[in-house]
Amino acid sequence: MNTLKRHLTLIIPLLALLFSLQSILFINRAINIKEDKLLQNYFILVASKKSLNLEEIKNYINEAKSLTIIDPSYLLQKFQDFNDEENLKIIQKDLPFFYSIKLLQYPSQKELDAIENNLKNLDFISHIETFAKTHNQVYRLLFFTKSNIMIFASLLGIFSFLLMMRQIQVWRFEHQKRMQIMDLLGASSWLKNKILFKLAFFDSIIASCIITLGSFYCSQMPQTKTIFEDLGIPDNIFRFSQDFLALAGFAICISLFCVFVVIISRRKA
């Protein structure tokens, strides 16, 4: 019972720490996927007094990915009932060139403002439509979600780290007599504190397995699949082998770091 309690007191804060990390990984992937889908349907409309090409646009907009000319025939159809063919030709001649610009990545509000200002400074651009209002609403929602998750995960991580430090100090106190005897026998620092490193290592692996298995179970729940389908997010945000390695590596590093800090602090004391 004491052995189980000894392990749980470190595994529980480790679970909280790894849960926050796993949440960050999932949210970042979900938002990146959502941004990619939004980017596929997002473009900037420009009206130009002269013909343009992609290389020319890239001189002013580094984020430009493609430039597509828009056929203005749909505009002329609105005038067909009120003008003869000759007048339509005159109107068509006076029409500017219409283009849609697609970007390499979904822009932030600051990046979108910079793009719009760059285009406004060009004499041959007569009109720009960035759909800024709709874009800003979507971007603010994504940014708000991501920021809140990061803040919550950071606070949970700090709290968990402090609990881990406290528990490793308790472990060291429990094994203090044993360590004193080994010190008298001339044992090295590594050998004296081997039990602490061993406990921290195995508890890190156990906590990583629990979080990975828990994520797998949640991913198989019908409610989870329904939510992701409604949000248009595929199942590939769950990458269990990759996540397990990341979680285990992070847990082991942070646990061993806590052990080192406790050992050094006791030496200075």
N, C-alpha and C positions, 0 to 999 in steps of 0.2 A: 504493500500500500504506500509506504514511504517512497519507494522507488518510482512508482507511478506519479505520485504527487510531485516529486522532484523534477520529473520530465515535463509534466503538464505546466508547471509554473514558467518554463521557458517556451514551450510549444505554443501556449495561448498567445503571448505577445508576438511571437513569430508569425502565427496565423494572421493576426491583425495586420502586421507589417506586409506580409506577402499578399494578403487580400487587397490592400491598398495599391500595391504594385500591379497585381493582376487587373484591377479595375482601370488603372491608367493605361495598360496595354490594350484592353478591350475598347475603351472609349476612344483612344487615339486611332485605332484601326477603323472603328465604326465611323468616326468623323472624317478620316481620310477617304474612306470609300464613298461617303456621302458627298464630300467635296468633289471627288472625281466624277460622280454622276451629275452634280450640279454644273461642273465645268463643261461637260458634254453638251449641255443645253444652254450654256451661257455664251453670249457673244456681244460685241460692241458694234453698233451701226455707225457708219460715217458716210457723209456726202462730200465728194471731192470734185473740185473744178477741173481736175486732170486725171488721167489714167494712172493707177498706182500698181506697184508690185510688192511682194512680200519683203524683199531685201531692202527696199526703200523705207517701208514701215518699220522694219527692225532697227533702222538708224535712230528712230524716235521712241520706239516701244520695244525694249529688249525682251519683254514677256510674250511678244506676238508669236503664235504658233502657225497660224494659217490666215490667208487673206482670200476671201471669196467674193467675186463680183455678183451683185444682185440684179437680176433682169427687171427693168422698170416697166415691162409691158403691162403688169397688173395695174399700174397707175394710169396708163394710157387708156385702159378699158373703161375707166370711169368717165372719160371725156368723149368716148366714141359716139354716144347718143346726142351730143351737143356740138360736135365739130366734124367738119369734113376731113378727108384724108390729107389734104394739103396742110390744114391747120395742125393736125396731129403730128405731121412731120416737123413742123416748126417747133411745136411743144417738145417733141422728142429731142430735137437738136439742142434746145436750151436746158434740158434736164441735166443735172450733175451726174457723176458716176457714184453709184451706191455700192458700198462694200460692207461685209461683215467680217470682223476680226475675232478670231479665237485665240485664247491665251494658253500658255504652257501650264499654268496652275491657277486655282481659284484665288483671286486677289483679295487682299485685305482692304479695308476702307481707305487706309493711307495709300496703298499701291494704286487703287482705283482712282483716287483723287489726283495722284501724280500722272497717271496715264491720260486722264481727261485734260489736265493742264498742258501736258506736252502737245496734245492734238489741237487744243485751242490756239496755241501759239503758231500753228502752221497756217500760212496765208491761203493755201489752196484747199483747206478743209472748211467747208461752209456750215456743216451741221454735225453734231455728235450726240449719240444716244447711248448712255452706259447703263440705263435701267438702274440707276444708283439707289433709288428708294427701296425697290424690291431686293436688290443685292444686299444692301446694308441690314435689312431686317433679318435675312437668312444668316448673314455673317455674324451679326450680334448674338443670335440664338446659338450658333455653333461655338462662338467664343465664350459665351456665358456658361454653357454646359461644360466645356473643357476646363475653364478656370475654376469653377466650383468643385469639380472632381479633383483637380490638382491641389486645391487648398485643403479639402477634406482629407485627401490621401496624405498630404504632408503633415497635418496635425496628428493624424492617426499614427503615422510613421514615427514622429518624435516621441509621442506617448509610449509607443511600443518599445522604442530604443531605450528609454529610461527604465522601463520595467525589466528589460533584458539585462541591463547593467546591474540593477538591484539584485536580480536572481543569481547572476554569476558571482556577485559579492557574497551572497548567502552560501553558494556552493563552496567558495573558497574558505569561508568560516567553518563549514562542516568538515572540511578536510585539512584544517589548519594544523592539527596535531601530527597528522601523517606527513605533512609537508615540512614541519619543523624537524621531525626525525630524519627525513631524507636530507634535509639541509645539513644536519650534524654529520651525516655519513658522507657529505661532499657531493651530493647529487647535483646535476646541472639544473638550471632554471626550467628548461624544457621538460625534463623528467619529473620535476616536482609538480609542475602544473599540467602534466599530461592528461589527468582525469578531467580537467576543465575543458581542454580542447576536444577531448573525446566526446564528452556530453554535448558540447555545443555543436559538433559536427553531426552526430547522429540525430539530434533533435531538429537540426536544419533540414536534413533529408526527410524526416518524418513529416514536418510541417509542409514542405514542398509537395510531397505526395498527396497530402490531404487536400491542399488547395487545388492541385491539378485534377484529382478525382472529383472534387466538388464542382469544378468548372465543367468537367465532362458530363456529370450528372445533370447540371443545370442546362447544358446545351441540348440534352436529349428530351427535355421536358416540352410537351406540346405548347404550353403557354409561352415559353421562350421562343420557340420557332414561329409562333403566330405573331409575336411582337416584332421580331426581325423581318418577317415577311411584310408586315404593315409599313415598316420603316424603309423597306427596300434594301435591307442589309443582308448579304449572303452569309452562309455558315462559315466561310473561310476566315472569319476573325478568331475562330477557335483553332489554335495551332498548339496542340497539347505537348508534343515532343519538344518543340522549340521553346514553349513557355516553361516546361518543367526544367529544362537546362538553365534558362534565364533565372527562374525563381530559386532553384537549388544553388546556383552560383552566387546569387545575391545574398541568400540566407546564410550560406557558409561564410562568405566574406564579412558580413556584418556581425555574425556571431563570434568569429575569431577576432575581429577587431575589438569587440566588447571585452573579450578575455584579455587581450593585450593591454587595453586601457586599465582594467582592474589590476592586473599584475604590476604595471608601471606605477599606478597610483599607490599601491601597497608598499612598493619599494621606497617611494619618496616619503611616505608616512613613517 
